[in-house]
Amino acid sequence: MRLVQLAGPRGRRVARVEEPTLRILRCESVYDLASDCLQGGISLAQGTEQKASAELLDYDEIYAGQSEWRLRPSIDLPAEPARCLVSGTGLTHKASAQKRDAMHTAAQAVTDSTRMYQLGLEGGKPVAGEPGVAPEWFYKGNGAILRAHNEPLLIPDYADDGGEEPEVAGVYIIDRDGLPRRIGFTAGNEFSDHVLERKNYLYLAASKLRTCAIGPELLIDGSFDRVPGEVSIARAEETIWQRSILTGESAMSHSLANIEHHHFKYESHRRPGDLHVHFFGAAALSFGDGVQLQDSDVMQVCFEGFGRPLRNPVSRNPVSRLTSASALVVQPI
């Protein structure tokens, strides 16, 4: 079962995907739907069925941006975006470790990136019920950075670059007892500044502080064992780069359970009512093949079983209060 979030003439709505249509649910957000299901002690699938209406919308028009309804990120917390933590785990795929290694190789025979990936291969899939080795973890921002299908991902004036990172993200809500509950999975473009990161691996944290996209659909009852997909870059409607990708537990150095354990072991990550969007790592990057994205390039990410592709244009010159040539001056109160 797959869900989308919409905004339109009657405010926000959730809809269930019934190709080629969308069935409107009687709720305003997936977060509200999940909260109601937790309170009622029912599954998300049951709650979705209970809230299904008879109203159908044309998905093709909405997906193309030709409707009064528009797609929103597949999960968000619009009233309190600061209560949505967007984060990720890197170096979970061999290709990502190789690309990172190439960026950071200098005098070292073996880089920290290679060591981290090797640790995952050796201890990232422990037996059930036991924690394994901790994966890399990074912070991307709060819910304000999430963008929807067709919305631009920004390369701000102060950035060196921006590049796609096609990934699956897990979506979670913390219940009233402080326990993480998985809502589902969604396709994502984690979008980072690889030129900044290449200068020095200690810039990795700063390179992640960028807008990112998720959706358009949220998969609430699917498998994450083996997930093939495809990522591409189009420039002036011509595909200039394209790769087949593979993610899921069978293609990763860490199990889903191990990633989830190490993310939610921190008390501050288990505050009741909080929402979490956690990226699981990329298997291919156009930057690693020498592609530098330009303004209006369109990035597309598609995973089998996750619904329609996620497409986002690049915006290299957004309006900004701060440029690389001017300093932000903080004034006292």
N, C-alpha and C positions, 0 to 999 in steps of 0.2 A: 504494500500500500504506500502511495506517495501523496504528499500534501504540498500545497503552495500557499503563500501568503499574498494577499491582494490589498490594494488601496484603490478606492474609486468613489463614485458619486454618493454612496451610502456609508462612507468611512472605510474601516478595515474589515476584512473577512479572511477566513481560512477556506480553502477549497480542496476537495479530493480529486485527484487526477483520474479521469475516466475517458481516455483518448477517444475522439478528438475534442472532448469537452471537459469542463471543470464543474464539479457539483459543489455548490456553496454549502458551507456548514454554518450552523447557528452559533458562531463564536468569532471573536475579533482577532485572536492571535493563537499561534501554536502554544505559546507559553501559557495562556489562559486555559487552553484545552488540556494540556498536560497537568496543570495545577488542579483542575476539576477532576480529572481521572484519579490523581493521587488522593484527593479528598474523598472521592466516592469509592475508592478501593477497586477500581476496574482498570482494564488494560487500555492503552491508547487506541487500539483497534476497536474495542467496544465503545469507547467514548466517541470516536469518529462516527460510528454507525448511528449512535443515539442522536447526534447533532446534525445528521445529514438532512438537507432540505430537498425539495423537489426542483429547485432552481438550477438550471444549467447555463454555463457561459461558453462561448466559442474560444477555445484555447489558442487556436492559430492566430486570431486577431490580437489577443492579449500578449502572446509571446513575441509577436512582431512589433509591438508597441503601437498598434493601430486601434486600440480600444480605449474607452473611457476608464476602464480598469487597467491597472498596471501592476506588474510583479514587484514584490518586495523581497528582501533577503529571506531565505527559507526559514530562518529563525531570528528573532530579535527581542528586545525588551525596550520598546520605544519610550515608555514613560520614565524608565530609569536605566539608560544605557550604561551608566557606570557600574551597574550590578551584573553586567555581562562581561565575563573575562574571555578574551580571545588570545589563544596561546598555541603552541605547537611543539612537536617533537621532530628533531632533524636527524640526519644520518641513519635513517632506518632502511634505506634502499641502497644497494650497491652502487648504482649510478650516481646518486646524490653524494655518496662518500667520495667517489672518484672525481666528481666535478669540484667538490670542496677541496679535496686534496690538491688538485691542479691549481686552484687559486692560491693555496697557502704554501705550496712547496717552495722552499728556499734552500737553506743549507741542510735542513733536516732530511735524513734518509727516510724516516717514517714520521708523518705529521700527526698531530693530535687528532685530526679528523679521522685518519685511518685507524688510530688506536681506539677511538670511540666506537667506530663501526665494528671493529674486531671484537671489542668487549660485548657488543650486542649479539654478534654471531655466537660467542662462547656462552653467554649467560642471559640473553634477552628473552628466552622462551623456557622458563622454569616449569617444573611439574605443577599441576593444578593445585592452587591453594598456597603456593609459596612465592615470595617476591624474588625477582631476578635482579640482574644488574640494572642500575638506573640509566635511562636514555638521556640524551641531550634534551634540554627543555628551554623554550624561549617565550618571552612575552611579546605580543603584537599590539595590544591596546585594549580598550573597552569597546562596548557595542557601537559606539559612534563611528568606528572605522568600517563597519560592515556595509557593503554595497550589494545591490541586486543585479540580476541579469539585465543587460543593456546599459547599465550605469557605468560611467567612466572610472577607471582607476588612475589616481593622480601621481604624477612625478612632480613634487613641489619644487619651488625655485632653489631651495637649499640642498636638494638631493643631487647625487652624481648620476643616477640612472634609475631605471625601474624595469623589472623583468618578471614574467609569469612564473608561477610555481603551481603546476596542476596537482591537486591533492584531494583526498577525501578527508572530511572533518567529522569528528564525533560531536554530537549535541547532547548536553546534559542539563538537568535541573537538580538542585539540592532539595531534598524533601524536608519536612518539618522536624525530622529527627536528625538532620545533618548528614544524611546518607545520599551519595550521588546516584541518580537514576538516569539511565540512558534513554533519551527520547528517540534517537535514530542517527542516521548518517546523511551527509549531503556532499555533493561535489563542490569543490572550491578552487579559487585561484589565490594563493597565499601572497603573491606579489611582494617582491623585496628589491632592495638596492644592492645588486651584486657588485657593482663597481666600487662602492664604498666598502663592502665587506672584503673585497680583494686587496685593498690597501693594507689591511691588517685584520687578522681574525678577531681581535678584541673589539672591532667595530661591528661585529655580528649583531649585537643587541640593538644598536642604533639602526642598522640596515633593515631591521624587521618592523620598525615603527612607521608603517605605511598603510594606506587603505587596502582592503582585500574584499573579495567577492565570494558569496556562497549561493548555492541554488542552481537553477530556479526551484528544484524540487527537493523535498525532505523524505528520505526513505525510512519508514518506521518499523519495518519488519523484515529487512533483508539481511543477507549474509555478507560478512566482511572477510571471507576466506581467500578468495581469488577474484580480483576486480580488474579486468582489462579495460583499457580506454584509449583515448587519442587526444592529442593536444596539437593545436595549429596556430599559426600567425598569418593574418591576411593584411596586405597593404594595397590600398586602392583596388579592393575586391579580388586581388590575386594572392593565392597562397604562396608565401615565401619560405615557410618552414613548417614541417609536420613530422610528428613522431607517434608511434604506437607506444603505449605505456602500460605498465602492470603494477598494481598495488594490491593490498590485502595481506592478511597474515602470512600466507604461504610465500609471498614475495618479499617479506620484510625480515629484519634481524631481531625484531621484538614482537612478542605476542600482544594482542589487544589488551588482554588482562594485565600484562606487566606495565604497559603504557598507562593504563587507567589507574593502577595501583600507585604508581610513582607520581602521577598528577594529583590525585586526591588524598595522598597521605598527609599533605600539609593542611593543618587546621583551618587556615585562612581560605582554603579552597573548598570548604564544606560549610559555608554559611547558608542556613535555610533560606530558600527563595532565590538564591543566585542562579544565574544561567552561565553555562560554559560552552564555548566553541573551541575545539582543540584539533588542530591540523596534524595529520599522521605522517607527513613527509612526501617528497616528490621523487619521481623516477626519471625525469627528463627536464632539461632547461634549455631554451634556445640560446641563452647567454653562453652556455658551455660550448656551443657550436659557432660562436662569434657573431651572433645576431644582436644588434642594438635596436631596441624598439624606438619607433618614431611616433610623433603626435598623430592620432587617428588610426594607428594600427589596431586591428581587432584580434584579441586573444580568445580562443575557443577551447573549452575543456569539456570532455564528454567521457563518462564512465558507463560501462554496460550495466543495465539494471537500475540506473539512477535517473532515468527520465531524459528529458530534452537537454541539449548542450547548454552550458553556461557561456555566454558571450559578453565580453566587456571591451570597449575601446580604451585606448591609452590617451590620457590628456597630459601633455608635457608642460603646458603653460597655464596652469590654473591661477586665478586671482589669489594673491597672497599678500599678507601684511609684512612679510619678511622675505628678503632676497638674500642671496649668497653674498651680496656686496654691502649689506647693511646689518648692523647689530641690533638685536632686541634689547632695549634698555628697560630694566625693571625699576619702577618708581616705588618709593616707600609710601605707606598709607599715611 
